[in-house]
Structure formats: C-alpha cells, structure tokens
Amino acid sequence: MIVAGAQLGPIARADTRANVVKRMLALLHEAKSRGAELVVFPELALTTFFPRWWMQDAAEIDAFFEREMPGPHTTALFDEARRLGLGFSLGYAEKTADGHRYNTSILVDAGGRIVLRYRKIHLPGHAEHEPWRPFQHLEKRYFEVGDLGWPVTRENGVVVGMCICNDRRWPETYRVMGLQGVELVLLGYNTPIHNPPAPEQDHLAGFHNHLSMQAGAYQNATWVVGVAKAGREEGCDLLGQSAIIAPSGEIVAMAATVGDELIVARCDPELCRNYKATMFNFAKHRRPEHYRLIVERTGAIPPA
C-alpha cells in the first residue's frame, strides 16, 4: 500500500474549517498524483489546537467540536476523496449525540465509508487552569478518556490501527494493536516543542518523537505513519518531523518543513510478516504470565 502523510502547517484560531479543508483537498490531490492509496491527516486537523486555552463558556468550547462526520464542512473532503479513490484518516474533536467529548480519529475507505474509529486514551496535560504556563494543555479538561480501546481493521489487505499523539509514547498502545496483528499504525499529533513543566527536555522533543514511534514500529513489527500539525501556531511552536517508519524501525520518509507537506512511502506488509515470524514471533516468545503488573498497577511502587 502506498501511504501519504499529510502534514499541516499552523491553523489560526480565526481560520475557518472551510479554509482548512481547502488545504487538505490540495494535499489529497498531490497524494493522488504521487500514487498514494491512503492519506493520513493530523490530530485535531480541522481547527487550531484549542486545549492551549482555558475556556469556561460551553458554547465557545463546543465551537471546536464536530457533532457529525461527515458534516457541513467535511462533506467536501469525503466526496473528493471518494472521487479520487483515496482512503484517508482524520483527527478531530468529536461530540457525541449524548454529549460526550473525545479526541477522535477515523479511517475512511476509498468509497467514503468510515470503517474504523479510535478515541484517544492517553490524554496528556492537566484539567485545571494553570496560569503560570505560557500556554495551557487542557486535554484532560475538554476530552474524556477514549472508550473504544485500540481496534484494528483490515483495509486493502493490510491490518490497520490508529492512535493519537501522546498515545505514541506508551508501549501498551502498540502492543495491544500488535496482539491483533497490526501492520500499519496511523497517528496524528500536535506536539508543543516547549514543555512548561520540564523545559530541560525541550531540546529532545524531536528525538523523543521519533524514538517512541521507531520503538513501537520495531517491537511490534508494524509500519507507523506519524503526521504532525506543525509550525508556530498562535504563538506556540509545534513540532514537525512527520515520518513514515518501517517495521525495522527505520525512518523511510520525513517532512523537511513545518508547513503543509506531503510525505509518501510504499508500506509493504510483507516486511511486517518477516519480523512477526522471526524476532517478534509473539506466540513463540511472549510470556504474559509474567506481565500481570502491567494491568494490575497504574503507578510505579518501588521496594521498601
């Protein structure tokens, strides 16, 4: 499968969804011209990264959420992708009919059908206003923890799963999908380079980004496509470095800018199967009877 990562540059708070979708359509057309079959868009791709603001007005918060998908602003994206014969994944803020709010990603097949939905589980940041920060990171305020686990599906003969942003830092994310035979993990991210609680880590933001995805790819014998919303957005510098990573852990394509940019690679599932049959033959080598602490304990408890 030929997969394209559609990195987006900054989206201003005042930008309309219509303008953002226009940019996405341009990337879709470029993807088609470069032979792609599947296009991966970032986390919360339709708006600016709104958790950086403390908001109390429900209507102001709701303005960033989608109540239906496709909706009035995204129908054009679905229609054009279907016309071009392209599948795509899309991250957005979802408000369900019964009022729940999630940081969500969907996989849409080439016929315009939603075939997989994922809701972000590892929500970073904080829930209360912390005015000492130069910007907030309020995902724990605006979103609920996802309720779908990490499902996978078979698309064009490839086993596909999804995760979102901070999920990529947690090995359990990849392993749950790995145990379902995943061969292609699609993930979008909005990652501030500055981490206010730990600024001494700022210079390692790019390293940690790739480290987590490369480790997840190698240890679970899967392709990983990580796609950023990047650049200086409303005064906050977001990491770029969108990458397509092979099951060997090698980066085979990487964005060179922090703007709208397409990266493309052929993601051959045969390479996954080679690693799944040898180094990471789970059925042969895993010992789950010794892993109980992983599901029984949340925080670390050192010996007395």
DAJOPE-V324649 format. One record per residue. N is the residue number from 1. SS is DSSP state (A for helix, B for strand, O for the rest). PHI is phi in whole degrees, 0 to 359 (999 if undefined). D_LAST is the distance of its C-alpha to the last C-alpha in whole Angstrom. Layout:
<<N SS PHI D_LAST> <N SS PHI D_LAST>>
This chain:
<<1 O 999 52> <2 B 268 53> <3 B 242 50> <4 B 244 50> <5 B 263 48> <6 B 257 49> <7 B 294 48> <8 B 249 49> <9 O 282 49> <10 O 301 49> <11 O 239 50> <12 O 284 51> <13 O 299 50> <14 O 275 54> <15 O 294 54> <16 O 273 56> <17 A 299 54> <18 A 300 58> <19 A 292 58> <20 A 295 54> <21 A 298 56> <22 A 301 59> <23 A 295 56> <24 A 294 54> <25 A 296 58> <26 A 298 59> <27 A 291 56> <28 A 301 57> <29 A 294 60> <30 A 296 59> <31 A 300 56> <32 A 299 59> <33 A 293 61> <34 O 258 59> <35 O 86 59> <36 O 290 55> <37 O 249 55> <38 B 218 52> <39 B 240 51> <40 B 250 47> <41 B 261 47> <42 O 285 44> <43 O 298 42> <44 O 43 43> <45 O 285 47> <46 O 269 49> <47 O 219 48> <48 O 298 46> <49 O 281 43> <50 A 288 43> <51 A 296 39> <52 A 282 40> <53 O 242 41> <54 O 279 40> <55 O 230 43> <56 O 242 44> <57 O 281 47> <58 A 299 47> <59 A 293 50> <60 A 296 49> <61 A 293 46> <62 A 299 48> <63 O 298 50> <64 O 269 47> <65 O 256 47> <66 B 260 49> <67 O 264 50> <68 O 211 52> <69 O 213 52> <70 O 288 54> <71 O 237 55> <72 O 303 58> <73 O 265 57> <74 O 252 55> <75 A 303 58> <76 A 298 60> <77 A 294 57> <78 A 298 57> <79 A 295 61> <80 A 289 61> <81 A 298 58> <82 A 296 60> <83 A 297 63> <84 A 279 62> <85 O 74 60> <86 O 248 56> <87 B 273 53> <88 B 203 51> <89 B 242 47> <90 B 217 47> <91 B 261 44> <92 B 200 45> <93 B 272 44> <94 B 253 44> <95 B 246 45> <96 O 282 46> <97 O 299 49> <98 O 261 46> <99 O 92 45> <100 O 277 42> <101 B 241 41> <102 B 224 39> <103 B 267 39> <104 B 239 41> <105 B 227 42> <106 B 235 45> <107 B 250 47> <108 B 243 51> <109 O 278 53> <110 O 294 56> <111 O 267 58> <112 O 85 56> <113 O 263 54> <114 B 285 51> <115 B 249 49> <116 B 203 45> <117 B 227 43> <118 B 227 40> <119 B 239 38> <120 O 304 35> <121 O 260 31> <122 O 272 29> <123 O 278 31> <124 O 272 30> <125 O 86 30> <126 O 212 30> <127 O 249 32> <128 O 253 33> <129 O 293 35> <130 O 237 34> <131 O 294 37> <132 O 290 35> <133 O 286 35> <134 O 292 39> <135 O 207 39> <136 O 272 37> <137 O 219 35> <138 O 259 35> <139 A 298 35> <140 A 290 32> <141 A 273 35> <142 A 267 38> <143 O 234 37> <144 O 268 35> <145 O 298 32> <146 O 302 35> <147 O 242 35> <148 O 248 37> <149 O 67 34> <150 O 242 35> <151 O 286 39> <152 B 231 41> <153 B 214 45> <154 B 261 47> <155 B 229 50> <156 O 53 52> <157 O 81 51> <158 B 242 48> <159 B 277 44> <160 B 244 43> <161 B 226 40> <162 B 222 39> <163 B 212 36> <164 B 223 36> <165 A 46 35> <166 A 301 31> <167 A 307 31> <168 A 294 32> <169 A 275 28> <170 O 248 26> <171 A 297 27> <172 A 300 27> <173 A 305 30> <174 A 291 32> <175 A 292 30> <176 A 298 32> <177 A 288 35> <178 A 301 35> <179 O 288 34> <180 O 255 38> <181 O 80 39> <182 O 301 40> <183 O 238 42> <184 B 208 42> <185 B 254 40> <186 B 254 41> <187 B 215 39> <188 B 248 41> <189 B 212 39> <190 O 235 39> <191 O 239 37> <192 B 296 37> <193 O 290 37> <194 O 273 36> <195 O 248 32> <196 A 306 32> <197 A 289 28> <198 A 214 28> <199 A 297 31> <200 A 294 30> <201 A 267 30> <202 A 304 33> <203 A 290 35> <204 A 258 33> <205 A 304 34> <206 A 293 36> <207 A 298 34> <208 A 294 31> <209 A 302 34> <210 A 289 36> <211 A 305 32> <212 A 294 31> <213 A 286 34> <214 A 294 35> <215 A 296 32> <216 A 298 32> <217 A 296 36> <218 A 294 35> <219 A 288 32> <220 O 236 34> <221 O 52 38> <222 O 221 39> <223 B 286 41> <224 B 230 40> <225 B 244 42> <226 B 254 40> <227 B 234 43> <228 B 263 43> <229 B 260 44> <230 O 231 45> <231 B 94 46> <232 B 275 46> <233 B 247 46> <234 O 50 47> <235 O 83 46> <236 B 246 42> <237 B 276 42> <238 B 256 41> <239 O 295 40> <240 O 261 43> <241 O 58 42> <242 O 309 43> <243 B 213 43> <244 B 248 44> <245 B 239 41> <246 O 278 42> <247 O 299 40> <248 O 284 40> <249 O 89 38> <250 O 277 41> <251 B 279 42> <252 B 255 46> <253 B 205 47> <254 B 211 46> <255 O 293 47> <256 O 254 49> <257 O 233 49> <258 O 243 48> <259 O 244 51> <260 O 298 52> <261 B 203 52> <262 B 251 52> <263 B 243 50> <264 B 223 51> <265 B 207 50> <266 B 275 51> <267 O 258 48> <268 O 273 49> <269 A 294 47> <270 A 299 48> <271 A 294 45> <272 A 299 43> <273 A 295 44> <274 A 299 44> <275 A 289 40> <276 A 293 39> <277 A 269 41> <278 O 238 40> <279 O 303 36> <280 O 246 35> <281 O 281 37> <282 A 301 34> <283 A 299 35> <284 A 275 35> <285 A 244 32> <286 O 288 29> <287 O 228 27> <288 A 297 26> <289 A 296 24> <290 A 259 21> <291 O 254 21> <292 A 302 20> <293 A 302 17> <294 A 300 20> <295 A 258 22> <296 A 267 19> <297 O 230 17> <298 O 268 18> <299 O 270 15> <300 O 282 12> <301 O 236 9> <302 O 287 7> <303 O 294 4> <304 O 294 0>>
